[in-house]
Amino acid sequence: MAVPVTAVDPPARAVSPRHFVRLKLRVLGNNFRGQAWRIALFVVGVLVGLWFAAGGFLLLASPGLADEPRYALMTAAFGGGVLTLGWLLLPLVFFGVDETLDPARFALLPLSRRTLVTGLFAAALVSVPAVATMLTVAGLVVTAAALGGWVAALLGTLGVVVGVLVCVAGARAVTSAFATMLRSRRVRDLAAVLLAVLAALLGPLQLLVLAAVRNADWDRLAGVARVVGWTPFGAPWTVGVDVAEGRAGAAVVKLLIGVATLGVLLLWWSRSLESAMVGAVSAGPAKAPRGAVGGAVAQLFPRAVGWARRDRFGALVARECRYWWRDARRRANLITVAVVGVFVPVMVNLGGASFSTEAGTSFGDSAADPSPVLVSISMVFVGVLASVTLANQFGFDGSAYAANVVAGVPGRVELRARMAAFSLYVVPILLVVVVVLGTVLGRPEWLGVMAGGLFAAYGCGLAINSFISVLGAYSLPETSNPFAMNTGAGIAKSMFTLLSMLSSAVAAVPFVVAAGLLGDVWLWLALPVGLAYGAGAALLGAYLAGDALDRRQPELLAAVTPRR
């Protein structure tokens, strides 16, 4: 009797982290295909990462190579703590995080949260920053081996591996959490406050380090290092040093602290990742229209730009204003300008304590007697930082820029409108920076010098970034995370940011020189000259870069369109 044969489905293969790693490498290879400039930037990024890794390795390995156990704990605690803090803050401020594998693309797949988090975490470890960090902290293993033998080296290796995992998980958790928060305009103020708190922590740390170096109280520094070594920032990095000094029990406890921190960060990331995949949170009930005054066209213009002409320029300004207010990625950049723009000048001018030798030679400016030159330098930095956001302004649009190409918008009109809309948000922030710094320093007579240098640097930055945004645009990932970057794009962002800041700073150097040479005369001339200098530079940049934009519209659209 024949037995009927029934079709049996083959058993499903379990999805493991290696599948995510292979997928990331495949996507990375496809992104590089036919893009020579992406390959060149990736190679440059690898070389820069190796250079920094070599320097960090020698710094962390020097106590062991020099047989100086006194400095080993301080190097491990402070060096590891700064490294962890950098992984947490720098993606929010400058570089973003590599998100070649967009989590939103896995939303419809039958993957558990644990599988998705472990897979994306494994893929995140396959990156230039993670590898460079691992090479850097290998210096701590060398120190542990030189001071305590192979047992200290083995436990030190476990410690630095846990530390690197904490760094990567922390960067992902923080950026994912802020991405979720920034999607809702109701909590953007809370996000700004949290970022301000994080930035404010750098001030006390800077003052603490300066005071410790100035007083050369190594016993106090060693005590601070021991305290830092018991925090999640320093615990994994000091494991090898503790074993070398005979504190094996403390080393085991610190390993447990590192593992617990890693678990908390992964849990936090998984929660925010799930909400990001579900979709944007509700922005609340829709508001009633403002009325029929002016018709439907008038309702397209926000109240802040109600003065704008009802023509092509005015429409572009209104559109950009709405985008800067509603797009989470753009709001993240505005928050960065607001936080860093306020705290950095205050820290530079109040934290620049003087250092004196026994012979009486003084280095630096006293915090009680700030210098106009130092103030001008800090203002130039703020102006340059504010304008660098536009270095990839077309990348925010992505494929939506095709509407401007089809409409044939003139390049000069486009760039002037983008500058005007961006300045509506940034100029008030810059004015607040000037007032706050003048009040903190107790120098109201310097407000003109501060504002002149600030707006001169800002105008020069707008001009230079107009060219960079046209000639060096790159695509951004289609994701709800405003801090996400494609592999290679993070390197491009850092390179273009450095080029923009250096060029803008050089263009604004005359204002720093004038502040040091002209004395009291410059107090009256700085503001009008700075406004004229900055406005003229911005208009000239829009005029010249607009011609390049007219010629490169198809190429620009191809460059900013995300590749799937």
VEXDO-694871 format. One record per residue (C-alpha): residue number from 0; x, y, z. Coordinates in steps of 0.05 Angstrom, whole numbers, plus 5000, padded with zeros to 4 digits. Layout:
i, px, py, pz
NUM, X, Y, Z $
...
This chain:
i, px, py, pz
0, 5000, 5000, 5000 $
1, 5030, 5066, 4978 $
2, 5040, 5117, 5033 $
3, 5024, 5188, 5010 $
4, 5082, 5235, 5014 $
5, 5067, 5302, 5046 $
6, 5109, 5363, 5035 $
7, 5147, 5383, 5096 $
8, 5174, 5453, 5102 $
9, 5248, 5457, 5115 $
10, 5266, 5478, 5185 $
11, 5276, 5553, 5191 $
12, 5347, 5574, 5204 $
13, 5358, 5614, 5267 $
14, 5380, 5686, 5256 $
15, 5445, 5700, 5291 $
16, 5488, 5763, 5298 $
17, 5534, 5739, 5243 $
18, 5478, 5747, 5193 $
19, 5473, 5821, 5212 $
20, 5548, 5829, 5206 $
21, 5548, 5796, 5137 $
22, 5489, 5839, 5116 $
23, 5525, 5902, 5138 $
24, 5588, 5884, 5100 $
25, 5546, 5869, 5038 $
26, 5509, 5936, 5043 $
27, 5575, 5971, 5055 $
28, 5605, 5939, 4993 $
29, 5545, 5959, 4951 $
30, 5549, 6031, 4976 $
31, 5622, 6034, 4954 $
32, 5608, 6006, 4885 $
33, 5620, 6060, 4833 $
34, 5633, 6113, 4886 $
35, 5708, 6126, 4884 $
36, 5703, 6186, 4931 $
37, 5669, 6143, 4984 $
38, 5725, 6092, 4980 $
39, 5777, 6148, 4986 $
40, 5743, 6178, 5046 $
41, 5737, 6110, 5079 $
42, 5812, 6097, 5069 $
43, 5828, 6165, 5097 $
44, 5784, 6152, 5156 $
45, 5818, 6085, 5169 $
46, 5887, 6118, 5167 $
47, 5865, 6174, 5213 $
48, 5834, 6123, 5261 $
49, 5898, 6083, 5262 $
50, 5939, 6145, 5275 $
51, 5897, 6165, 5335 $
52, 5896, 6092, 5358 $
53, 5972, 6089, 5356 $
54, 5978, 6153, 5397 $
55, 5927, 6130, 5448 $
56, 5961, 6061, 5453 $
57, 6028, 6092, 5470 $
58, 5996, 6139, 5521 $
59, 5960, 6083, 5557 $
60, 6018, 6035, 5553 $
61, 6070, 6086, 5577 $
62, 6062, 6073, 5653 $
63, 6076, 5999, 5643 $
64, 6133, 6009, 5594 $
65, 6165, 6060, 5641 $
66, 6151, 6016, 5702 $
67, 6112, 6071, 5737 $
68, 6055, 6038, 5776 $
69, 6039, 6104, 5809 $
70, 6011, 6132, 5744 $
71, 5980, 6068, 5718 $
72, 5914, 6076, 5756 $
73, 5907, 6150, 5738 $
74, 5920, 6135, 5664 $
75, 5870, 6078, 5663 $
76, 5815, 6114, 5701 $
77, 5821, 6183, 5669 $
78, 5838, 6157, 5599 $
79, 5782, 6106, 5600 $
80, 5732, 6155, 5630 $
81, 5746, 6207, 5577 $
82, 5741, 6154, 5523 $
83, 5673, 6131, 5548 $
84, 5648, 6203, 5555 $
85, 5671, 6217, 5484 $
86, 5632, 6158, 5457 $
87, 5570, 6184, 5493 $
88, 5574, 6257, 5473 $
89, 5611, 6263, 5407 $
90, 5558, 6226, 5366 $
91, 5507, 6277, 5391 $
92, 5550, 6337, 5374 $
93, 5593, 6321, 5314 $
94, 5598, 6253, 5282 $
95, 5532, 6215, 5291 $
96, 5529, 6139, 5292 $
97, 5538, 6089, 5236 $
98, 5470, 6062, 5218 $
99, 5482, 6025, 5153 $
100, 5429, 5975, 5177 $
101, 5368, 6019, 5190 $
102, 5328, 5987, 5247 $
103, 5262, 6010, 5215 $
104, 5274, 5963, 5156 $
105, 5268, 5903, 5204 $
106, 5200, 5925, 5233 $
107, 5159, 5877, 5190 $
108, 5205, 5817, 5199 $
109, 5189, 5763, 5251 $
110, 5250, 5779, 5293 $
111, 5249, 5781, 5369 $
112, 5275, 5842, 5405 $
113, 5334, 5803, 5432 $
114, 5354, 5779, 5363 $
115, 5348, 5849, 5333 $
116, 5388, 5883, 5389 $
117, 5444, 5831, 5390 $
118, 5448, 5831, 5315 $
119, 5451, 5907, 5307 $
120, 5500, 5911, 5366 $
121, 5546, 5861, 5332 $
122, 5541, 5900, 5267 $
123, 5557, 5965, 5304 $
124, 5622, 5934, 5329 $
125, 5645, 5925, 5257 $
126, 5665, 5998, 5247 $
127, 5728, 6040, 5244 $
128, 5716, 6076, 5311 $
129, 5704, 6011, 5348 $
130, 5766, 5978, 5320 $
131, 5808, 6041, 5333 $
132, 5782, 6043, 5404 $
133, 5801, 5970, 5416 $
134, 5871, 5983, 5389 $
135, 5877, 6043, 5434 $
136, 5857, 6009, 5499 $
137, 5904, 5951, 5483 $
138, 5955, 5996, 5515 $
139, 5921, 5983, 5583 $
140, 5933, 5908, 5572 $
141, 6007, 5922, 5559 $
142, 6011, 5962, 5624 $
143, 5976, 5907, 5663 $
144, 6022, 5854, 5634 $
145, 6085, 5895, 5650 $
146, 6064, 5908, 5722 $
147, 6027, 5844, 5741 $
148, 6043, 5788, 5693 $
149, 5998, 5745, 5650 $
150, 5941, 5740, 5700 $
151, 5934, 5816, 5703 $
152, 5938, 5818, 5627 $
153, 5883, 5766, 5620 $
154, 5835, 5801, 5667 $
155, 5855, 5868, 5637 $
156, 5836, 5842, 5569 $
157, 5768, 5822, 5594 $
158, 5761, 5891, 5625 $
159, 5778, 5930, 5562 $
160, 5732, 5886, 5520 $
161, 5674, 5901, 5567 $
162, 5694, 5975, 5565 $
163, 5691, 5977, 5489 $
164, 5624, 5942, 5490 $
165, 5599, 5994, 5540 $
166, 5623, 6050, 5495 $
167, 5588, 6024, 5433 $
168, 5524, 6006, 5470 $
169, 5524, 6074, 5505 $
170, 5530, 6112, 5440 $
171, 5473, 6072, 5409 $
172, 5428, 6078, 5470 $
173, 5438, 6154, 5478 $
174, 5428, 6171, 5405 $
175, 5368, 6125, 5398 $
176, 5337, 6154, 5461 $
177, 5346, 6226, 5437 $
178, 5320, 6206, 5369 $
179, 5256, 6182, 5401 $
180, 5250, 6245, 5443 $
181, 5264, 6293, 5386 $
182, 5209, 6264, 5342 $
183, 5160, 6297, 5389 $
184, 5161, 6372, 5390 $
185, 5131, 6370, 5459 $
186, 5195, 6344, 5490 $
187, 5247, 6382, 5449 $
188, 5258, 6429, 5507 $
189, 5271, 6370, 5553 $
190, 5322, 6343, 5503 $
191, 5357, 6411, 5502 $
192, 5360, 6412, 5578 $
193, 5390, 6342, 5581 $
194, 5441, 6359, 5528 $
195, 5458, 6422, 5567 $
196, 5468, 6382, 5630 $
197, 5515, 6334, 5594 $
198, 5554, 6392, 5564 $
199, 5556, 6427, 5632 $
200, 5592, 6367, 5661 $
201, 5652, 6383, 5618 $
202, 5661, 6450, 5654 $
203, 5673, 6422, 5724 $
204, 5716, 6367, 5695 $
205, 5759, 6417, 5659 $
206, 5766, 6460, 5721 $
207, 5783, 6399, 5763 $
208, 5837, 6376, 5715 $
209, 5867, 6446, 5710 $
210, 5868, 6454, 5785 $
211, 5900, 6386, 5795 $
212, 5954, 6399, 5743 $
213, 5968, 6469, 5770 $
214, 5976, 6445, 5842 $
215, 6012, 6381, 5821 $
216, 5979, 6344, 5879 $
217, 5989, 6274, 5854 $
218, 5960, 6243, 5917 $
219, 5895, 6280, 5905 $
220, 5895, 6259, 5832 $
221, 5905, 6187, 5854 $
222, 5846, 6192, 5901 $
223, 5802, 6220, 5846 $
224, 5825, 6165, 5800 $
225, 5805, 6112, 5851 $
226, 5736, 6143, 5856 $
227, 5729, 6146, 5780 $
228, 5752, 6074, 5777 $
229, 5690, 6052, 5815 $
230, 5642, 6086, 5768 $
231, 5615, 6056, 5703 $
232, 5660, 6105, 5665 $
233, 5725, 6077, 5694 $
234, 5710, 6009, 5725 $
235, 5724, 5964, 5664 $
236, 5789, 6000, 5646 $
237, 5822, 5994, 5715 $
238, 5813, 5919, 5723 $
239, 5883, 5901, 5700 $
240, 5916, 5953, 5744 $
241, 5878, 5928, 5805 $
242, 5902, 5857, 5793 $
243, 5973, 5882, 5784 $
244, 5969, 5918, 5851 $
245, 5941, 5856, 5886 $
246, 5867, 5876, 5889 $
247, 5837, 5816, 5854 $
248, 5771, 5822, 5891 $
249, 5762, 5895, 5870 $
250, 5778, 5874, 5798 $
251, 5723, 5822, 5798 $
252, 5672, 5872, 5826 $
253, 5692, 5923, 5773 $
254, 5681, 5871, 5719 $
255, 5612, 5859, 5747 $
256, 5599, 5934, 5746 $
257, 5619, 5938, 5673 $
258, 5575, 5878, 5654 $
259, 5516, 5907, 5692 $
260, 5526, 5974, 5658 $
261, 5527, 5939, 5591 $
262, 5463, 5902, 5606 $
263, 5427, 5966, 5628 $
264, 5450, 6003, 5565 $
265, 5427, 5946, 5519 $
266, 5360, 5944, 5554 $
267, 5353, 6020, 5547 $
268, 5372, 6015, 5473 $
269, 5322, 5959, 5460 $
270, 5265, 6000, 5491 $
271, 5279, 6062, 5450 $
272, 5294, 6020, 5388 $
273, 5226, 5988, 5391 $
274, 5189, 6054, 5396 $
275, 5231, 6081, 5338 $
276, 5209, 6022, 5295 $
277, 5135, 6030, 5313 $
278, 5135, 6100, 5286 $
279, 5133, 6173, 5305 $
280, 5095, 6191, 5367 $
281, 5032, 6232, 5360 $
282, 5043, 6306, 5357 $
283, 4975, 6318, 5389 $
284, 4909, 6340, 5360 $
285, 4911, 6380, 5296 $
286, 4902, 6455, 5304 $
287, 4847, 6491, 5270 $
288, 4866, 6533, 5210 $
289, 4882, 6605, 5223 $
290, 4824, 6630, 5180 $
291, 4812, 6649, 5110 $
292, 4850, 6715, 5113 $
293, 4901, 6714, 5057 $
294, 4874, 6649, 5028 $
295, 4906, 6580, 5026 $
296, 4974, 6608, 5004 $
297, 4980, 6651, 5066 $
298, 4969, 6591, 5111 $
299, 5031, 6558, 5082 $
300, 5074, 6613, 5113 $
301, 5090, 6606, 5187 $
302, 5078, 6666, 5230 $
303, 5153, 6678, 5237 $
304, 5158, 6691, 5162 $
305, 5092, 6726, 5152 $
306, 5133, 6785, 5126 $
307, 5162, 6744, 5068 $
308, 5141, 6761, 4996 $
309, 5091, 6713, 4965 $
310, 5139, 6693, 4910 $
311, 5190, 6638, 4898 $
312, 5240, 6665, 4949 $
313, 5187, 6673, 5003 $
314, 5159, 6603, 4990 $
315, 5228, 6573, 4997 $
316, 5241, 6610, 5062 $
317, 5173, 6587, 5090 $
318, 5187, 6515, 5071 $
319, 5256, 6515, 5102 $
320, 5230, 6547, 5166 $
321, 5178, 6491, 5173 $
322, 5231, 6438, 5160 $
323, 5279, 6466, 5212 $
324, 5224, 6467, 5263 $
325, 5193, 6399, 5248 $
326, 5249, 6354, 5223 $
327, 5282, 6317, 5281 $
328, 5349, 6314, 5246 $
329, 5351, 6389, 5236 $
330, 5326, 6403, 5307 $
331, 5383, 6361, 5334 $
332, 5432, 6407, 5299 $
333, 5398, 6469, 5326 $
334, 5402, 6441, 5397 $
335, 5476, 6427, 5387 $
336, 5488, 6499, 5366 $
337, 5449, 6526, 5425 $
338, 5483, 6483, 5478 $
339, 5555, 6485, 5452 $
340, 5549, 6558, 5432 $
341, 5533, 6579, 5503 $
342, 5577, 6533, 5544 $
343, 5641, 6532, 5504 $
344, 5655, 6608, 5507 $
345, 5639, 6610, 5581 $
346, 5685, 6551, 5595 $
347, 5741, 6579, 5551 $
348, 5739, 6649, 5582 $
349, 5727, 6627, 5654 $
350, 5767, 6563, 5654 $
351, 5830, 6592, 5625 $
352, 5865, 6599, 5692 $
353, 5937, 6623, 5690 $
354, 5995, 6577, 5703 $
355, 6056, 6604, 5739 $
356, 6124, 6574, 5748 $
357, 6169, 6584, 5808 $
358, 6207, 6637, 5770 $
359, 6143, 6678, 5763 $
360, 6131, 6666, 5689 $
361, 6056, 6665, 5674 $
362, 6023, 6627, 5618 $
363, 5952, 6640, 5595 $
364, 5901, 6692, 5614 $
365, 5872, 6698, 5683 $
366, 5799, 6682, 5691 $
367, 5790, 6746, 5730 $
368, 5819, 6789, 5673 $
369, 5793, 6761, 5607 $
370, 5828, 6782, 5543 $
371, 5792, 6813, 5483 $
372, 5833, 6767, 5438 $
373, 5810, 6705, 5475 $
374, 5738, 6729, 5474 $
375, 5743, 6742, 5399 $
376, 5772, 6673, 5387 $
377, 5715, 6640, 5425 $
378, 5664, 6682, 5386 $
379, 5696, 6661, 5320 $
380, 5690, 6589, 5342 $
381, 5616, 6597, 5358 $
382, 5602, 6631, 5292 $
383, 5639, 6577, 5253 $
384, 5603, 6522, 5292 $
385, 5535, 6553, 5279 $
386, 5545, 6556, 5204 $
387, 5577, 6487, 5195 $
388, 5507, 6456, 5201 $
389, 5495, 6478, 5129 $
390, 5555, 6439, 5102 $
391, 5507, 6385, 5079 $
392, 5442, 6424, 5077 $
393, 5417, 6388, 5014 $
394, 5428, 6321, 5048 $
395, 5371, 6337, 5095 $
396, 5324, 6339, 5034 $
397, 5345, 6274, 5003 $
398, 5304, 6253, 4943 $
399, 5255, 6310, 4958 $
400, 5305, 6357, 4926 $
401, 5279, 6331, 4860 $
402, 5221, 6380, 4866 $
403, 5269, 6439, 4863 $
404, 5306, 6409, 4804 $
405, 5241, 6399, 4765 $
406, 5217, 6469, 4783 $
407, 5282, 6499, 4759 $
408, 5295, 6540, 4821 $
409, 5355, 6587, 4809 $
410, 5415, 6569, 4852 $
411, 5425, 6638, 4880 $
412, 5352, 6644, 4902 $
413, 5356, 6574, 4933 $
414, 5418, 6589, 4973 $
415, 5396, 6657, 4997 $
416, 5329, 6628, 5019 $
417, 5363, 6572, 5057 $
418, 5410, 6621, 5091 $
419, 5352, 6667, 5111 $
420, 5309, 6610, 5140 $
421, 5368, 6581, 5179 $
422, 5388, 6649, 5205 $
423, 5317, 6661, 5233 $
424, 5333, 6607, 5284 $
425, 5408, 6616, 5293 $
426, 5415, 6691, 5299 $
427, 5372, 6695, 5362 $
428, 5415, 6640, 5392 $
429, 5478, 6679, 5374 $
430, 5450, 6741, 5407 $
431, 5436, 6702, 5470 $
432, 5508, 6676, 5469 $
433, 5534, 6748, 5465 $
434, 5490, 6773, 5522 $
435, 5505, 6713, 5567 $
436, 5580, 6718, 5557 $
437, 5581, 6793, 5567 $
438, 5541, 6785, 5631 $
439, 5583, 6728, 5658 $
440, 5648, 6765, 5644 $
441, 5621, 6830, 5671 $
442, 5643, 6867, 5607 $
443, 5582, 6899, 5575 $
444, 5628, 6946, 5536 $
445, 5653, 6885, 5498 $
446, 5585, 6866, 5469 $
447, 5602, 6901, 5403 $
448, 5668, 6864, 5398 $
449, 5634, 6797, 5413 $
450, 5577, 6808, 5364 $
451, 5622, 6835, 5309 $
452, 5669, 6775, 5310 $
453, 5611, 6727, 5319 $
454, 5571, 6751, 5259 $
455, 5633, 6760, 5215 $
456, 5652, 6687, 5227 $
457, 5579, 6665, 5217 $
458, 5574, 6701, 5150 $
459, 5640, 6673, 5126 $
460, 5617, 6604, 5147 $
461, 5552, 6611, 5108 $
462, 5591, 6629, 5045 $
463, 5641, 6572, 5051 $
464, 5588, 6521, 5070 $
465, 5547, 6541, 5009 $
466, 5604, 6515, 4965 $
467, 5616, 6453, 5008 $
468, 5542, 6435, 5007 $
469, 5540, 6439, 4931 $
470, 5607, 6405, 4916 $
471, 5611, 6355, 4973 $
472, 5539, 6334, 4988 $
473, 5525, 6263, 5012 $
474, 5463, 6224, 5028 $
475, 5435, 6212, 5097 $
476, 5400, 6147, 5118 $
477, 5324, 6146, 5116 $
478, 5313, 6133, 5190 $
479, 5278, 6165, 5249 $
480, 5345, 6172, 5285 $
481, 5371, 6243, 5272 $
482, 5442, 6223, 5293 $
483, 5448, 6164, 5244 $
484, 5500, 6163, 5190 $
485, 5516, 6113, 5134 $
486, 5583, 6079, 5136 $
487, 5632, 6126, 5102 $
488, 5585, 6186, 5110 $
489, 5609, 6196, 5181 $
490, 5680, 6202, 5155 $
491, 5656, 6250, 5101 $
492, 5619, 6291, 5153 $
493, 5680, 6297, 5197 $
494, 5725, 6316, 5139 $
495, 5678, 6368, 5111 $
496, 5665, 6395, 5180 $
497, 5740, 6403, 5192 $
498, 5749, 6436, 5123 $
499, 5691, 6483, 5135 $
500, 5713, 6504, 5205 $
501, 5785, 6516, 5185 $
502, 5766, 6556, 5123 $
503, 5715, 6598, 5160 $
504, 5762, 6610, 5218 $
505, 5817, 6634, 5171 $
506, 5768, 6682, 5137 $
507, 5750, 6711, 5205 $
508, 5822, 6717, 5231 $
509, 5825, 6793, 5215 $
510, 5775, 6806, 5271 $
511, 5818, 6770, 5322 $
512, 5879, 6810, 5299 $
513, 5840, 6875, 5301 $
514, 5817, 6860, 5372 $
515, 5889, 6854, 5394 $
516, 5918, 6914, 5356 $
517, 5865, 6968, 5354 $
518, 5848, 6970, 5427 $
519, 5790, 7015, 5449 $
520, 5777, 7039, 5377 $
521, 5755, 6969, 5359 $
522, 5701, 6971, 5412 $
523, 5662, 7020, 5368 $
524, 5681, 6992, 5300 $
525, 5674, 6917, 5312 $
526, 5598, 6912, 5307 $
527, 5584, 6952, 5243 $
528, 5646, 6924, 5209 $
529, 5629, 6853, 5230 $
530, 5557, 6858, 5206 $
531, 5579, 6886, 5139 $
532, 5635, 6835, 5132 $
533, 5591, 6776, 5148 $
534, 5531, 6798, 5106 $
535, 5577, 6814, 5047 $
536, 5611, 6746, 5052 $
537, 5545, 6709, 5056 $
538, 5515, 6745, 4995 $
539, 5579, 6736, 4955 $
540, 5581, 6662, 4973 $
541, 5508, 6653, 4952 $
542, 5522, 6689, 4886 $
543, 5583, 6647, 4868 $
544, 5559, 6580, 4896 $
545, 5491, 6592, 4862 $
546, 5525, 6587, 4793 $
547, 5557, 6521, 4813 $
548, 5489, 6496, 4838 $
549, 5456, 6512, 4772 $
550, 5508, 6470, 4736 $
551, 5507, 6412, 4785 $
552, 5433, 6402, 4802 $
553, 5428, 6331, 4771 $
554, 5494, 6309, 4803 $
555, 5472, 6339, 4870 $
556, 5406, 6303, 4867 $
557, 5441, 6237, 4854 $
558, 5490, 6249, 4911 $
559, 5436, 6264, 4964 $
560, 5388, 6209, 4943 $
561, 5394, 6151, 4993 $
562, 5418, 6086, 4961 $
563, 5378, 6025, 4981 $
